[in-house]
């Protein structure tokens, strides 16, 4: 079988490896020379000259390592197949980056995490803070959120020094519209029934601070009654409401909202992950950003609650019916994630 010709990136990578070996050989020879010359009376002068030579060699090693890392990254990106065009710039709006273009971007793009409640986003936020420092974050969790004018002023003052923006910020809030740098939007989605169960029990644990949590306890609402109440108050289909382009607070969720959310996931949100495969998001951030994983701890997690598998079929059916758009969006997101080859999954 004929061998495939090596690509330019492979040749550069091999060349850099050979160069590194040559440099390390020089270091060994220099060290040996130091030992031999220590027998001469003018030890201090010889030692200084040898140390100076070693410093020069260290700089040469560092330069070669940087070149090798650049070539390795280029090789990985070149191996991404052409069918994964979504890893590049959004065709519709080039300022929305996807991972391939994000890694190649020289103008310090700004990641923005759209944190949908009860999707393990708090755990992810702890990883973000541990790696970039809270002083380099803009956290938008408090309500009421800043007005558009206030947000614009905040970003004008802080954008240059920001490493990331995180918070319960729906796509329709439009924080990206006030950012001058290209942006990488990131979000997590969770299996809808599991998210609703988690929300139901979380609100009760936080009844001292959550009005709906107090209402659940005072009225002794079961999960079905709680879900019907969310529909009455236009709080159903939380994923779709969070990711669609139109602000539908206080309005019914619709098929049009679902299509907007799908469009944003496919064409504007550059990194989509699932709570059920949270480890994939962690590995991607380690690879793409060079981050270290935080301590293995889940924040705001309910451990002593009903599981989806324990729910009777009638209850599950009602939850799916009330949140039908979320269920459809989650299936869309699963297929989208499965179709995307992320950089950390490329074979080197």
C-alpha positions as a Python dict, from the first residue, in 0.01 Angstrom:
ca = {
    (1, 'X'): (0, 0, 0),
    (2, 'X'): (141, 337, -99),
    (3, 'X'): (211, 573, 188),
    (4, 'X'): (12, 892, 197),
    (5, 'X'): (232, 1199, 139),
    (6, 'X'): (291, 1394, 456),
    (7, 'X'): (118, 1729, 492),
    (8, 'X'): (312, 2051, 544),
    (9, 'X'): (198, 2062, 905),
    (10, 'X'): (325, 1703, 967),
    (11, 'X'): (664, 1795, 814),
    (12, 'X'): (689, 2106, 1030),
    (13, 'X'): (597, 1905, 1340),
    (14, 'X'): (869, 1643, 1264),
    (15, 'X'): (1122, 1919, 1194),
    (16, 'X'): (1047, 2084, 1527),
    (17, 'X'): (1090, 1752, 1713),
    (18, 'X'): (1434, 1697, 1551),
    (19, 'X'): (1535, 2054, 1637),
    (20, 'X'): (1433, 2003, 1999),
    (21, 'X'): (1644, 1685, 2020),
    (22, 'X'): (1945, 1875, 1883),
    (23, 'X'): (1901, 2151, 2139),
    (24, 'X'): (1878, 1906, 2430),
    (25, 'X'): (2194, 1735, 2298),
    (26, 'X'): (2370, 2071, 2312),
    (27, 'X'): (2257, 2115, 2673),
    (28, 'X'): (2399, 1774, 2769),
    (29, 'X'): (2731, 1851, 2599),
    (30, 'X'): (2748, 2190, 2769),
    (31, 'X'): (2684, 2030, 3109),
    (32, 'X'): (2959, 1774, 3044),
    (33, 'X'): (3192, 2060, 2948),
    (34, 'X'): (3109, 2233, 3275),
    (35, 'X'): (3211, 1926, 3474),
    (36, 'X'): (3535, 1886, 3282),
    (37, 'X'): (3629, 2252, 3307),
    (38, 'X'): (3562, 2263, 3680),
    (39, 'X'): (3904, 2098, 3711),
    (40, 'X'): (4071, 2415, 3581),
    (41, 'X'): (4170, 2691, 3822),
    (42, 'X'): (3962, 2965, 3655),
    (43, 'X'): (3638, 2796, 3758),
    (44, 'X'): (3428, 3109, 3811),
    (45, 'X'): (3487, 3246, 3461),
    (46, 'X'): (3418, 2909, 3297),
    (47, 'X'): (3107, 2862, 3507),
    (48, 'X'): (2969, 3205, 3412),
    (49, 'X'): (3031, 3146, 3042),
    (50, 'X'): (2864, 2805, 3056),
    (51, 'X'): (2561, 2941, 3242),
    (52, 'X'): (2529, 3221, 2985),
    (53, 'X'): (2539, 2961, 2709),
    (54, 'X'): (2270, 2759, 2888),
    (55, 'X'): (2045, 3067, 2915),
    (56, 'X'): (2076, 3117, 2541),
    (57, 'X'): (1990, 2753, 2482),
    (58, 'X'): (1688, 2781, 2715),
    (59, 'X'): (1552, 3065, 2503),
    (60, 'X'): (1607, 2857, 2190),
    (61, 'X'): (1420, 2565, 2349),
    (62, 'X'): (1130, 2791, 2449),
    (63, 'X'): (1105, 2933, 2096),
    (64, 'X'): (1101, 2587, 1942),
    (65, 'X'): (837, 2469, 2190),
    (66, 'X'): (611, 2761, 2097),
    (67, 'X'): (657, 2685, 1727),
    (68, 'X'): (586, 2317, 1790),
    (69, 'X'): (265, 2399, 1979),
    (70, 'X'): (149, 2630, 1699),
    (71, 'X'): (216, 2363, 1437),
    (72, 'X'): (38, 2100, 1649),
    (73, 'X'): (-270, 2323, 1675),
    (74, 'X'): (-266, 2394, 1301),
    (75, 'X'): (-243, 2023, 1231),
    (76, 'X'): (-541, 1949, 1458),
    (77, 'X'): (-752, 2220, 1295),
    (78, 'X'): (-660, 2108, 943),
    (79, 'X'): (-784, 1760, 1027),
    (80, 'X'): (-1132, 1888, 1104),
    (81, 'X'): (-1342, 1767, 813),
    (82, 'X'): (-1500, 2012, 574),
    (83, 'X'): (-1849, 1886, 657),
    (84, 'X'): (-1819, 2056, 999),
    (85, 'X'): (-1857, 2409, 867),
    (86, 'X'): (-2036, 2511, 1186),
    (87, 'X'): (-1700, 2506, 1364),
    (88, 'X'): (-1601, 2815, 1167),
    (89, 'X'): (-1767, 3156, 1154),
    (90, 'X'): (-2142, 3183, 1142),
    (91, 'X'): (-2232, 3248, 778),
    (92, 'X'): (-2507, 3489, 873),
    (93, 'X'): (-2325, 3701, 1132),
    (94, 'X'): (-1944, 3667, 1125),
    (95, 'X'): (-1900, 3816, 1472),
    (96, 'X'): (-2047, 3497, 1625),
    (97, 'X'): (-1754, 3257, 1654),
    (98, 'X'): (-1747, 2879, 1662),
    (99, 'X'): (-1462, 2684, 1815),
    (100, 'X'): (-1243, 2649, 1507),
    (101, 'X'): (-1245, 3021, 1432),
    (102, 'X'): (-1223, 3103, 1804),
    (103, 'X'): (-896, 2912, 1840),
    (104, 'X'): (-755, 3082, 1531),
    (105, 'X'): (-876, 3433, 1622),
    (106, 'X'): (-603, 3683, 1707),
    (107, 'X'): (-826, 3962, 1842),
    (108, 'X'): (-903, 3815, 2186),
    (109, 'X'): (-1268, 3708, 2137),
    (110, 'X'): (-1495, 3721, 2441),
    (111, 'X'): (-1674, 3403, 2562),
    (112, 'X'): (-2029, 3458, 2695),
    (113, 'X'): (-2198, 3180, 2895),
    (114, 'X'): (-2579, 3182, 2866),
    (115, 'X'): (-2659, 3000, 3190),
    (116, 'X'): (-2999, 2832, 3176),
    (117, 'X'): (-3105, 2766, 3539),
    (118, 'X'): (-3072, 2408, 3672),
    (119, 'X'): (-2841, 2278, 3399),
    (120, 'X'): (-2518, 2244, 3608),
    (121, 'X'): (-2426, 2597, 3503),
    (122, 'X'): (-2331, 2694, 3859),
    (123, 'X'): (-2070, 2418, 3864),
    (124, 'X'): (-1937, 2542, 3530),
    (125, 'X'): (-1930, 2898, 3667),
    (126, 'X'): (-1708, 2782, 3954),
    (127, 'X'): (-1466, 2635, 3699),
    (128, 'X'): (-1467, 2964, 3508),
    (129, 'X'): (-1397, 3169, 3821),
    (130, 'X'): (-1120, 2935, 3933),
    (131, 'X'): (-940, 2976, 3601),
    (132, 'X'): (-985, 3343, 3510),
    (133, 'X'): (-1049, 3504, 3850),
    (134, 'X'): (-1373, 3674, 3950),
    (135, 'X'): (-1215, 4016, 3896),
    (136, 'X'): (-1198, 3933, 3523),
    (137, 'X'): (-1562, 3821, 3503),
    (138, 'X'): (-1881, 4013, 3440),
    (139, 'X'): (-2147, 3818, 3632),
    (140, 'X'): (-2507, 3899, 3542),
    (141, 'X'): (-2711, 3700, 3792),
    (142, 'X'): (-2877, 3968, 4001),
    (143, 'X'): (-3227, 4089, 3922),
    (144, 'X'): (-3331, 4324, 3789),
    (145, 'X'): (-3070, 4301, 3517),
    (146, 'X'): (-2900, 4622, 3404),
    (147, 'X'): (-3094, 4819, 3147),
    (148, 'X'): (-2956, 4821, 2794),
    (149, 'X'): (-2804, 5165, 2852),
    (150, 'X'): (-2648, 5053, 3181),
    (151, 'X'): (-2514, 4735, 3017),
    (152, 'X'): (-2363, 4937, 2733),
    (153, 'X'): (-2190, 5168, 2985),
    (154, 'X'): (-2057, 4873, 3190),
    (155, 'X'): (-1911, 4707, 2882),
    (156, 'X'): (-1755, 5029, 2756),
    (157, 'X'): (-1573, 5056, 3089),
    (158, 'X'): (-1479, 4690, 3141),
    (159, 'X'): (-1478, 4501, 2810),
    (160, 'X'): (-1104, 4540, 2747),
    (161, 'X'): (-1018, 4363, 3075),
    (162, 'X'): (-1290, 4098, 3069),
    (163, 'X'): (-1207, 3730, 3023),
    (164, 'X'): (-1570, 3613, 3018),
    (165, 'X'): (-1933, 3713, 3077),
    (166, 'X'): (-2159, 3469, 3260),
    (167, 'X'): (-2509, 3480, 3403),
    (168, 'X'): (-2879, 3404, 3365),
    (169, 'X'): (-2882, 3609, 3046),
    (170, 'X'): (-3130, 3497, 2778),
    (171, 'X'): (-3023, 3532, 2417),
    (172, 'X'): (-3296, 3794, 2371),
    (173, 'X'): (-3132, 4015, 2636),
    (174, 'X'): (-2867, 4073, 2370),
    (175, 'X'): (-2552, 4124, 2576),
    (176, 'X'): (-2354, 4031, 2263),
    (177, 'X'): (-2490, 4337, 2084),
    (178, 'X'): (-2289, 4567, 2311),
    (179, 'X'): (-1959, 4379, 2282),
    (180, 'X'): (-1712, 4515, 2027),
    (181, 'X'): (-1499, 4199, 2017),
    (182, 'X'): (-1614, 3883, 1838),
    (183, 'X'): (-1800, 3655, 2080),
    (184, 'X'): (-1814, 3283, 2152),
    (185, 'X'): (-2157, 3202, 2298),
    (186, 'X'): (-2169, 2894, 2524),
    (187, 'X'): (-2470, 2718, 2677),
    (188, 'X'): (-2574, 2398, 2854),
    (189, 'X'): (-2904, 2213, 2799),
    (190, 'X'): (-3049, 1941, 3020),
    (191, 'X'): (-3303, 1665, 2964),
    (192, 'X'): (-3628, 1862, 3020),
    (193, 'X'): (-3803, 1631, 3268),
    (194, 'X'): (-3489, 1596, 3476),
    (195, 'X'): (-3446, 1974, 3478),
    (196, 'X'): (-3807, 2028, 3588),
    (197, 'X'): (-3772, 1782, 3875),
    (198, 'X'): (-3450, 1950, 3982),
    (199, 'X'): (-3618, 2291, 3967),
    (200, 'X'): (-3921, 2172, 4165),
    (201, 'X'): (-3712, 2045, 4457),
    (202, 'X'): (-3462, 2331, 4439),
    (203, 'X'): (-3737, 2592, 4478),
    (204, 'X'): (-3860, 2417, 4791),
    (205, 'X'): (-3511, 2410, 4941),
    (206, 'X'): (-3481, 2781, 4866),
    (207, 'X'): (-3830, 2873, 4990),
    (208, 'X'): (-3680, 3139, 5219),
    (209, 'X'): (-3565, 3329, 4910),
    (210, 'X'): (-3793, 3198, 4634),
    (211, 'X'): (-4156, 3310, 4629),
    (212, 'X'): (-4261, 3017, 4411),
    (213, 'X'): (-4086, 2779, 4650),
    (214, 'X'): (-4295, 2914, 4938),
    (215, 'X'): (-4608, 2877, 4726),
    (216, 'X'): (-4527, 2511, 4648),
    (217, 'X'): (-4493, 2439, 5020),
    (218, 'X'): (-4790, 2644, 5141),
    (219, 'X'): (-5027, 2507, 4874),
    (220, 'X'): (-4868, 2158, 4890),
    (221, 'X'): (-4835, 2144, 4513),
    (222, 'X'): (-4724, 1814, 4365),
    (223, 'X'): (-4500, 1807, 4056),
    (224, 'X'): (-4795, 1801, 3811),
    (225, 'X'): (-4965, 2096, 3982),
    (226, 'X'): (-4635, 2284, 3982),
    (227, 'X'): (-4583, 2224, 3609),
    (228, 'X'): (-4936, 2340, 3527),
    (229, 'X'): (-4871, 2652, 3735),
    (230, 'X'): (-4558, 2729, 3531),
    (231, 'X'): (-4766, 2712, 3215),
    (232, 'X'): (-5029, 2947, 3358),
    (233, 'X'): (-4755, 3196, 3446),
    (234, 'X'): (-4570, 3154, 3116),
    (235, 'X'): (-4269, 2989, 3280),
    (236, 'X'): (-4293, 2664, 3083),
    (237, 'X'): (-4042, 2550, 2818),
    (238, 'X'): (-3751, 2718, 2993),
    (239, 'X'): (-3487, 2620, 2736),
    (240, 'X'): (-3679, 2768, 2444),
    (241, 'X'): (-3767, 3084, 2634),
    (242, 'X'): (-3400, 3132, 2722),
    (243, 'X'): (-3257, 3070, 2375),
    (244, 'X'): (-3511, 3224, 2136),
    (245, 'X'): (-3444, 3566, 1982),
    (246, 'X'): (-3771, 3727, 2092),
    (247, 'X'): (-3837, 3836, 2451),
    (248, 'X'): (-4150, 3635, 2537),
    (249, 'X'): (-4167, 3705, 2910),
    (250, 'X'): (-4534, 3697, 3009),
    (251, 'X'): (-4633, 3548, 2673),
    (252, 'X'): (-4710, 3192, 2560),
    (253, 'X'): (-4426, 2989, 2415),
    (254, 'X'): (-4488, 2901, 2050),
    (255, 'X'): (-4360, 2700, 1755),
    (256, 'X'): (-4203, 3023, 1626),
    (257, 'X'): (-4009, 3055, 1953),
    (258, 'X'): (-3887, 2698, 1909),
    (259, 'X'): (-3762, 2769, 1557),
    (260, 'X'): (-3580, 3080, 1677),
    (261, 'X'): (-3408, 2879, 1951),
    (262, 'X'): (-3305, 2607, 1704),
    (263, 'X'): (-3166, 2868, 1467),
    (264, 'X'): (-2961, 3028, 1744),
    (265, 'X'): (-2823, 2694, 1860),
    (266, 'X'): (-2721, 2599, 1508),
    (267, 'X'): (-2591, 2933, 1381),
    (268, 'X'): (-2494, 3161, 1668),
    (269, 'X'): (-2413, 2964, 1982),
    (270, 'X'): (-2066, 2833, 1913),
    (271, 'X'): (-2036, 2580, 2197),
    (272, 'X'): (-2343, 2375, 2287),
    (273, 'X'): (-2314, 2108, 2557),
    (274, 'X'): (-2548, 1880, 2752),
    (275, 'X'): (-2565, 1843, 3129),
    (276, 'X'): (-2580, 1467, 3077),
    (277, 'X'): (-2235, 1488, 2913),
    (278, 'X'): (-2091, 1765, 3129),
    (279, 'X'): (-1747, 1604, 3113),
    (280, 'X'): (-1731, 1687, 2741),
    (281, 'X'): (-1766, 2057, 2819),
    (282, 'X'): (-1493, 2035, 3086),
    (283, 'X'): (-1252, 1864, 2845),
    (284, 'X'): (-1329, 2115, 2571),
    (285, 'X'): (-1250, 2408, 2802),
    (286, 'X'): (-930, 2236, 2915),
    (287, 'X'): (-823, 2193, 2552),
    (288, 'X'): (-941, 2518, 2398),
    (289, 'X'): (-855, 2753, 2686),
    (290, 'X'): (-584, 2563, 2872),
    (291, 'X'): (-798, 2566, 3187),
    (292, 'X'): (-761, 2335, 3486),
    (293, 'X'): (-1066, 2151, 3607),
    (294, 'X'): (-1208, 2269, 3937),
    (295, 'X'): (-1257, 2035, 4231),
    (296, 'X'): (-1509, 1763, 4149),
    (297, 'X'): (-1803, 1927, 4319),
    (298, 'X'): (-2156, 1993, 4200),
    (299, 'X'): (-2316, 2316, 4315),
    (300, 'X'): (-2691, 2364, 4371),
    (301, 'X'): (-2737, 1993, 4300),
    (302, 'X'): (-3038, 1803, 4442),
    (303, 'X'): (-2929, 1461, 4564),
    (304, 'X'): (-3231, 1336, 4761),
    (305, 'X'): (-3510, 1392, 4510),
    (306, 'X'): (-3727, 1185, 4279),
    (307, 'X'): (-3555, 1061, 3963),
    (308, 'X'): (-3714, 1067, 3617),
    (309, 'X'): (-3707, 685, 3611),
    (310, 'X'): (-3922, 680, 3926),
    (311, 'X'): (-4195, 895, 3770),
    (312, 'X'): (-4514, 721, 3660),
    (313, 'X'): (-4596, 732, 3291),
    (314, 'X'): (-4904, 956, 3334),
    (315, 'X'): (-4702, 1221, 3518),
    (316, 'X'): (-4419, 1202, 3265),
    (317, 'X'): (-4669, 1241, 2982),
    (318, 'X'): (-4816, 1558, 3135),
    (319, 'X'): (-4470, 1711, 3188),
    (320, 'X'): (-4374, 1637, 2828),
    (321, 'X'): (-4700, 1779, 2695),
    (322, 'X'): (-4665, 2107, 2887),
    (323, 'X'): (-4298, 2134, 2781),
    (324, 'X'): (-4328, 1991, 2431),
    (325, 'X'): (-4112, 2264, 2276),
    (326, 'X'): (-3833, 2205, 2526),
    (327, 'X'): (-3844, 1832, 2452),
    (328, 'X'): (-3813, 1897, 2080),
    (329, 'X'): (-3532, 2149, 2129),
    (330, 'X'): (-3340, 1903, 2348),
    (331, 'X'): (-3357, 1636, 2078),
    (332, 'X'): (-3237, 1894, 1827),
    (333, 'X'): (-2949, 1988, 2059),
    (334, 'X'): (-2848, 1623, 2107),
    (335, 'X'): (-2824, 1574, 1732),
    (336, 'X'): (-2636, 1901, 1694),
    (337, 'X'): (-2380, 1807, 1959),
    (338, 'X'): (-2336, 1461, 1806),
    (339, 'X'): (-2270, 1615, 1463),
    (340, 'X'): (-1998, 1851, 1582),
    (341, 'X'): (-1637, 1738, 1609),
    (342, 'X'): (-1480, 1937, 1890),
    (343, 'X'): (-1106, 2007, 1888),
    (344, 'X'): (-1030, 1788, 2191),
    (345, 'X'): (-1187, 1492, 2005),
    (346, 'X'): (-953, 1521, 1703),
    (347, 'X'): (-702, 1236, 1682),
    (348, 'X'): (-343, 1362, 1676),
}
